Amino acid sequence: MKKRLLALLLAGAMVATALSGCGGKSSSDSSDTSSSTEASEDTGSSGEAIKIENKEATIDVPDEVTKGGELSIALTSSPMNLDPVKYTGTYEAQIIYQVCDTVVNYDKDLEEIIPGLATEWTVSDDGMQYTFTIRDDVYFQPGEYQDGRLMTAEDVAYSMNRSAAESAMNRLDMLDHAEATDDTHVVATLKAPSAVFLTSLTNAGNAVVPKEEVEGWGDEFGNHLVGTGPYAMESFELDQQTTLVKNDKYFLGEPNLDKVIFKVITDPNQEVNALRTGDVDIATQLTGETVQLVAEDENVNLLQKPGIQIAYAYFNMQDGPTADPAVREALIKAVDYNELAAGVFQYGEGEAACLPLPKTSWGYDESVEADVPSYDPEGAKQLLADAGYGDGFELDMYITNETFRQKAATILQSYWSQIGVTLNINTVEWGTFSETCSTGKADVFAMAWSWYPDPYFFFDKMFASSAIGTLGNGQGYSNEEVDKLLADALVITDQDERADLYKQALKLITDDNPGIFYGNPLESLGINPRVQDFNQRSDGTIKLFTEEENVWVVQE
């Protein structure tokens, strides 16, 4: 049955993905996906691997950096909230990181915390207080309510406290309060020792902003974002584009680019066409056939890197049929994870998965894969009948317009129809998606989550009871045992000990069947060869000017 079903789902398309041995009755061997731009060989799914010939594009590059020029970057969904404490998606973060700075940063390989607006820091013996030395040569970009004044420790403390109190994603929930002791020192006092406080400070949601601009603009601050970053916001046009210009007073030096434009192009084919015709220089979040189109175009390049990301469909844990554990188990049993991933990643853009943590995280435990319910549609029907849903029911699913999500939703719709469940797919823009799903109004919603390798940034944001009401835990997951394990893991500094606690949490979460965690996508983007010194990060973040890089373009 499943081979015939997959053939109907894919309409004869050839598929390629690295398969994972998930489920207690699965006999597939797991294998690593290659970061190469050539699709891996099929290892057991229906169909054949799509071979992608990556034709490298090159141009004549001058010996010296060319300053000036314009860089255009395509975003696949429209940024909605550019206020750091309100942003919920990578679309906003890409812009915030260019306009604003954070107290500390990750290096470009996401391996080490390095100075940002703080030059150094010390930690008290009990781990409760962090004292930061703040730079004295940083200026805000001019805005409506200040003329480009010097940034001080007071601004850092204000921004930390604001995030702790107002962050839509609880990005600084471990902070009790921050206080400026003079113009260049901030003391941050935590509620309890936290092994991830510094890492949290690297996030765009904890960027430093001026109080005058925040209070002056009120709810409109995000549309007039001001920070200390290398590029200042010139204009923001909802659903169209955001234009940034060079900040001549940037403390690290002069940015190479004069102007950066983020263009909203929601249609994947239009995005690739814009790249190939030169209307944009970087096309982000490539999926599906667009990966092949970019790889085989002799004028542009495909960049791919293993991502710290999981793609999934969440079940509402508090309301509707999916609040019943038996229903959730049935919905999972109705789906073949390997073939779902094969249908989604037809062009080798990712690998099959089944657990709510990326395989690249040091908290991953392969042995828990066997706890995922195995593909068993007849068993799924029996579970529904026993739960009182023998006649079936309807579910409303919310997704955004990314190809990954659209494919996954369509395939799940087909699988669930086989057990009498009707899935209504609602494709909405990011703002509506974020609002609907974070407030628990969706029966099912599909998205991807990407952050840092530390399991905290997945588990505490997606499964801690304290995160209910945010997009991360919009499904309303709550388990006291999991909460305790997560809390204990935060006050331990030894990574091996923390990993053991997170592995225990992983098993408990998996046993609760909160969703279908079907894939680990690669980070895939297309780039014009005229773009120089660009570093692709495994978390998908784009940074155009740091201490390690300063992107420039070859000009005609």
C-alpha positions in Angstrom: 0.0 0.0 0.0 2.7 2.5 1.0 4.6 2.2 -2.3 1.4 2.9 -4.3 0.5 5.8 -2.0 3.9 7.4 -2.3 3.7 7.1 -6.1 0.4 9.0 -6.0 1.8 11.6 -3.7 4.9 12.3 -5.8 3.2 11.9 -9.2 6.1 9.9 -10.5 8.8 12.3 -9.4 12.2 10.8 -8.7 13.3 11.2 -5.0 16.5 11.3 -3.1 17.0 11.5 0.7 19.2 10.0 3.4 16.9 7.7 5.4 16.8 7.3 9.1 15.9 4.1 11.0 13.0 5.6 13.0 10.3 3.6 14.6 10.3 0.4 16.6 9.6 -1.7 13.5 11.8 0.1 11.0 14.4 -1.9 9.2 16.1 1.0 7.3 19.7 1.8 8.1 20.4 5.4 9.0 23.1 7.2 7.0 24.6 10.7 6.9 23.6 13.2 4.4 26.4 14.8 2.3 27.0 18.5 2.3 27.9 18.2 -1.3 25.6 19.8 -3.9 25.2 16.4 -5.6 22.2 14.5 -4.3 23.1 11.4 -2.3 22.2 7.9 -3.7 18.8 6.6 -2.8 19.1 4.1 0.1 15.7 2.4 0.1 12.9 4.9 -0.9 10.8 4.5 -3.9 12.2 6.0 -7.1 15.7 7.0 -8.1 18.0 9.7 -6.9 18.0 12.9 -8.8 21.5 13.7 -9.9 22.4 17.4 -9.7 25.3 18.7 -11.7 26.7 21.7 -9.9 28.2 24.1 -12.5 30.5 26.5 -10.7 30.1 30.1 -11.8 33.2 32.2 -11.7 34.1 35.8 -12.6 37.3 37.9 -12.6 37.8 39.2 -9.1 40.1 42.2 -8.5 43.1 41.8 -6.2 41.7 44.5 -3.9 38.3 45.0 -2.3 36.0 47.2 -4.2 34.0 49.4 -1.9 30.5 50.7 -2.6 27.8 49.1 -4.6 24.5 47.5 -3.7 23.6 44.0 -2.5 20.1 42.5 -2.9 18.9 39.6 -0.9 15.6 37.7 -1.4 13.5 36.7 1.6 10.8 34.0 1.0 8.3 35.6 3.5 7.7 39.1 4.5 9.2 40.4 7.8 6.5 41.5 10.1 8.1 42.6 13.4 11.5 44.2 13.2 11.4 45.2 16.8 13.9 42.8 18.4 11.6 41.8 21.3 8.7 41.1 18.9 10.4 39.2 16.1 9.5 35.5 15.6 11.1 34.4 12.4 14.4 34.3 10.5 13.1 36.8 8.0 13.1 39.5 10.6 16.4 38.3 12.1 18.3 38.7 8.8 17.5 42.4 8.9 17.9 43.0 12.6 21.4 41.5 12.5 22.5 44.2 10.0 20.9 47.1 11.8 21.7 46.2 15.4 24.5 44.7 17.5 24.4 42.3 20.4 26.5 42.3 23.6 28.4 39.2 22.6 28.5 37.2 19.4 29.1 33.7 18.1 32.0 33.3 15.8 31.2 32.5 12.2 31.5 28.7 12.8 29.1 28.9 15.8 31.7 27.4 18.0 32.9 30.2 20.4 31.4 33.2 22.1 33.4 36.3 21.1 33.1 40.0 22.1 30.4 42.3 20.6 29.4 45.5 22.3 31.1 44.1 25.4 34.8 43.8 25.2 35.0 41.3 28.2 33.0 39.8 31.0 33.4 38.0 34.3 31.1 35.6 36.1 30.6 35.4 39.8 31.5 32.2 41.6 27.9 31.2 42.1 27.1 31.8 38.4 24.4 34.3 39.3 26.0 37.5 38.1 27.7 38.5 34.9 29.7 41.8 34.7 30.2 43.2 31.2 32.7 45.9 30.2 30.9 47.9 27.4 32.7 49.6 24.6 33.0 53.4 24.8 33.2 54.1 21.1 29.8 52.9 19.8 27.2 55.3 18.4 23.5 54.7 17.5 22.4 55.5 14.0 20.5 58.8 13.9 16.7 58.4 14.3 13.6 60.5 14.9 14.2 60.9 18.7 18.0 61.0 19.0 20.6 62.3 16.6 23.1 59.5 16.7 24.3 59.7 20.3 26.9 57.6 22.1 25.7 54.2 23.3 26.3 53.6 27.0 26.0 50.7 29.5 22.6 52.2 30.4 21.3 51.2 26.9 22.6 47.7 27.3 20.9 47.3 30.6 17.7 48.8 29.2 17.7 46.4 26.3 18.4 43.4 28.4 15.6 44.2 30.8 13.2 45.0 28.0 13.8 41.6 26.4 13.4 39.8 29.7 10.1 41.4 30.2 8.6 41.6 26.7 10.3 39.1 24.4 7.7 37.3 22.2 9.9 34.2 22.4 11.1 34.4 26.0 14.7 34.8 24.7 16.1 36.2 28.0 13.8 34.5 30.5 16.7 33.5 32.7 17.5 37.2 33.5 16.2 38.7 36.7 17.5 42.2 36.0 20.4 44.2 34.5 21.9 47.3 36.0 24.4 49.8 34.6 26.9 50.6 37.4 28.6 53.3 35.3 28.9 54.3 31.6 30.9 51.2 30.6 29.8 48.4 33.0 26.7 46.3 33.3 25.9 43.8 35.9 23.3 41.1 34.9 21.8 39.2 37.7 20.1 35.9 36.8 17.2 34.1 38.4 19.3 31.0 38.7 22.7 30.0 37.2 22.2 29.5 33.4 24.6 27.6 31.1 23.2 29.4 28.1 23.0 33.0 29.2 25.9 34.2 27.0 24.6 32.2 24.0 21.2 33.8 24.4 22.7 37.2 24.3 24.0 36.5 20.8 20.4 36.3 19.4 19.0 39.2 17.4 16.1 39.3 19.8 18.5 40.6 22.5 20.0 43.4 20.3 20.8 46.7 21.9 18.4 49.6 21.0 17.9 53.2 22.2 15.2 53.8 24.7 14.1 57.2 23.1 13.4 55.5 19.8 11.5 52.6 21.4 9.3 54.9 23.5 8.9 57.5 20.8 7.7 55.1 18.1 5.8 52.8 20.5 4.3 49.9 18.5 5.8 51.3 15.3 9.4 51.0 16.5 10.1 47.9 14.4 9.1 49.8 11.2 11.7 52.5 12.1 14.4 50.2 13.7 17.5 52.0 15.0 20.6 50.2 16.4 24.4 50.4 16.3 24.9 48.0 13.4 26.9 48.4 10.2 23.8 49.3 8.2 21.0 51.7 9.0 17.4 51.3 8.0 16.4 53.7 5.3 12.9 52.4 4.6 10.6 49.5 5.4 7.8 48.6 3.0 5.7 45.8 4.3 5.4 42.8 2.0 7.8 44.5 -0.5 11.3 45.4 0.6 13.6 46.8 3.3 16.4 49.2 2.3 19.5 49.6 4.4 22.3 52.1 3.9 25.9 52.1 5.2 26.6 53.3 8.7 29.6 55.6 8.3 30.2 55.7 12.1 30.2 51.9 12.7 32.7 51.1 15.4 34.3 48.2 13.6 35.1 50.3 10.6 33.6 51.1 7.2 31.2 48.6 5.7 32.1 47.7 2.1 28.6 48.0 0.7 26.8 51.3 0.2 23.3 49.8 0.2 21.6 46.5 1.1 18.1 45.6 -0.1 16.0 42.8 1.3 13.3 41.9 -1.2 10.3 39.8 -0.4 9.8 37.2 -3.1 7.4 34.5 -1.8 7.2 32.4 -5.0 10.2 30.0 -5.2 10.4 30.1 -8.9 10.2 33.9 -9.0 13.0 34.0 -6.4 15.3 31.9 -8.5 14.4 33.8 -11.7 15.4 37.0 -9.8 18.7 35.4 -8.9 19.4 34.2 -12.5 18.5 37.6 -14.1 20.5 39.6 -11.5 17.6 41.2 -9.8 18.8 39.7 -6.5 22.3 38.6 -5.5 21.4 36.1 -2.9 18.3 33.8 -2.9 17.6 32.3 0.5 15.9 29.1 1.7 16.0 27.3 -1.6 14.0 24.1 -1.7 12.6 21.7 -4.3 13.4 22.1 -7.9 14.9 25.5 -7.3 17.9 23.8 -5.9 18.5 22.0 -9.2 17.9 25.2 -11.2 20.5 27.1 -9.3 23.1 24.3 -9.3 22.8 23.8 -13.1 22.9 27.5 -13.9 26.4 28.5 -15.1 26.0 32.1 -14.0 25.2 31.5 -10.3 26.3 29.2 -7.5 24.6 26.9 -5.1 25.8 26.9 -1.5 24.7 24.1 0.9 25.6 23.3 4.5 24.2 20.9 7.1 21.7 22.9 9.1 21.0 23.0 12.8 17.3 22.6 12.0 14.3 20.3 12.3 11.2 20.4 10.1 8.0 19.2 11.8 4.2 19.3 12.1 3.0 20.0 15.7 -0.2 18.7 17.2 -2.4 20.8 19.5 -1.8 19.2 22.9 -4.6 21.0 24.7 -7.7 21.3 22.4 -9.4 19.3 19.8 -9.0 15.6 18.9 -5.2 15.8 19.1 -5.4 16.5 22.8 -6.0 12.8 23.1 -2.7 10.8 23.2 -4.3 7.9 21.3 -5.2 10.3 18.4 -1.7 11.6 18.2 -0.2 8.1 18.2 -2.6 7.2 15.4 -1.7 10.2 13.3 2.0 9.2 13.6 1.4 5.6 12.9 -0.4 6.6 9.7 2.8 8.2 8.3 5.9 6.6 6.8 8.6 9.0 7.9 11.1 7.9 5.4 8.7 8.3 2.5 7.4 11.6 3.8 11.0 12.9 3.8 11.6 11.5 0.4 8.6 13.4 -0.9 9.7 16.6 0.7 13.4 16.5 -0.1 13.2 15.3 -3.7 16.4 17.2 -4.6 18.6 16.1 -1.7 17.8 19.3 0.3 17.7 17.4 3.6 17.6 14.0 5.3 14.8 12.1 7.0 14.5 12.4 10.8 12.0 11.5 13.5 13.1 13.2 16.7 12.6 16.8 17.9 16.3 17.7 17.9 18.8 18.0 15.1 21.3 15.2 14.7 24.0 17.8 14.8 23.1 18.7 18.4 25.2 17.1 21.2 22.0 16.2 23.0 20.8 13.8 20.3 20.3 10.2 21.3 19.9 7.8 18.3 18.5 5.0 20.6 15.3 7.1 21.1 14.5 6.7 17.4 13.1 3.3 18.2 10.4 4.9 20.5 8.7 6.6 17.6 5.5 4.7 16.6 6.1 2.6 13.5 4.2 3.0 10.2 1.0 1.0 10.7 -2.1 2.4 9.1 -4.3 -0.4 10.2 -3.1 0.0 13.8 -3.8 3.7 13.4 -7.4 3.0 12.4 -7.9 0.8 15.4 -6.5 3.4 17.8 -9.0 6.0 16.4 -11.9 3.6 16.7 -11.0 2.8 20.3 -10.7 6.5 21.0 -14.2 7.2 19.7 -13.2 8.6 16.3 -14.0 5.6 14.1 -16.0 7.9 11.7 -13.0 10.2 11.4 -12.7 13.9 11.9 -11.3 17.1 10.4 -8.2 19.0 11.3 -7.1 22.5 10.3 -3.4 22.8 9.5 -1.5 26.1 9.1 1.6 26.6 7.0 3.5 29.3 5.3 4.4 29.4 1.6 7.7 27.6 1.7 8.0 24.6 -0.6 9.0 22.3 2.3 5.9 23.1 4.2 3.6 22.8 1.2 4.9 19.4 0.2 4.8 18.1 3.8 1.2 19.3 4.3 0.0 17.7 1.0 1.7 14.4 1.8 0.3 14.3 5.4 -3.1 15.2 4.0 -2.9 12.1 1.8 -1.6 9.8 4.5 -4.2 10.9 7.0 -7.1 10.5 4.5 -6.3 6.8 4.5 -7.4 6.6 8.1 -10.5 8.8 7.8 -8.9 12.1 8.9 -9.6 15.1 6.7 -6.8 17.7 6.8 -7.7 21.2 5.7 -4.5 23.1 4.7 -4.4 26.9 5.3 -1.5 28.7 3.7 -1.0 32.1 5.3 1.6 34.8 5.5 4.0 34.8 8.4 2.3 37.3 10.7 -1.0 35.4 10.6 0.8 32.1 11.0 2.8 33.3 14.0 -0.3 34.8 15.7 -2.5 31.8 15.0 -0.1 29.1 16.0 1.5 30.8 19.1 -2.0 31.3 20.6 -3.0 27.6 20.3 -5.6 28.2 17.6 -4.2 25.7 15.1 -5.1 22.0 15.3 -1.8 21.3 13.5 0.9 23.6 12.2 4.1 22.9 10.3 7.3 24.9 10.4 11.0 24.5 11.0 13.1 25.4 14.0 16.7 26.4 13.8 19.0 27.8 16.5 22.2 26.7 18.1 23.6 23.2 18.8 22.8 23.5 22.5 19.6 21.5 23.2 18.3 24.3 25.4 17.4 26.3 22.3 15.1 23.6 21.1 13.8 21.9 24.2 13.3 25.0 26.5 11.8 27.0 23.7 9.6 24.2 22.2 8.6 22.0 25.2 9.1 23.9 28.5 5.7 24.7 30.1 7.0 28.3 30.5 7.2 28.7 26.7 3.4 28.0 26.2 2.0 31.0 24.4 5.1 31.5 22.2 5.4 30.2 18.7 8.0 27.6 19.9 5.4 26.0 22.2 2.2 27.0 20.4 1.0 23.5 20.7 0.8 23.8 24.5 3.1 21.0 25.5 3.6 20.5 29.2 5.2 17.7 31.2 6.4 18.3 34.8 9.2 15.7 34.4 10.5 17.3 31.3 10.4 20.8 33.0 12.5 19.5 35.9 15.1 17.9 33.6 15.3 21.1 31.6 15.7 23.2 34.7 18.4 20.9 36.1 20.3 21.1 32.8 20.5 24.8 33.0 22.5 25.0 36.3 25.1 22.5 35.3 28.2 23.6 33.4 29.6 20.2 32.4 28.4 19.4 28.9 28.4 15.6 29.3 26.2 15.9 32.4 23.8 18.3 30.6 23.7 16.0 27.6 22.5 13.1 29.8 19.7 15.2 31.2 18.6 16.3 27.7 18.7 12.7 26.4 16.3 11.8 29.2 14.1 14.7 28.2 14.2 13.6 24.6 12.8 10.2 25.4 10.0 11.7 27.5 9.1 14.2 24.8 9.1 11.5 22.1 6.9 9.2 24.2 4.3 12.0 24.4 4.0 12.1 20.6 3.7 15.9 20.3 4.2 15.9 16.5 5.9 14.5 13.4 9.5 15.6 13.2 10.3 14.4 9.8 13.4 16.1 8.5 16.7 17.9 8.9 16.9 20.3 6.0 20.2 21.6 4.6 20.8 25.3 4.5 20.6 26.0 0.8 21.0 29.3 -0.9 21.9 30.7 -4.3 24.5 33.4 -4.8 25.8 35.6 -7.6 29.6 35.1 -8.0 30.1 38.8 -7.8 29.4 38.6 -4.0 32.7 38.2 -2.2 33.8 37.2 1.3 30.3 35.8 2.1 30.2 33.2 4.9 27.4 30.7 5.0 26.4 29.8 8.5 24.8 26.5 9.5 22.0 28.3 11.3 21.0 30.2 8.1 21.9 33.6 9.6 23.3 36.2 7.2 25.8 38.6 8.6 27.4 41.1 6.2 29.9 42.8 8.5 31.6 41.4 11.6 35.1 41.3 12.9 35.7 38.2 10.7 34.0 39.3 7.5 33.0 42.3 5.4 31.0 41.3 2.4 31.6 43.2 -0.9 30.6 43.0 -4.5 32.6 43.0 -7.7 31.3 46.0 -9.7 31.2 46.4 -13.5 
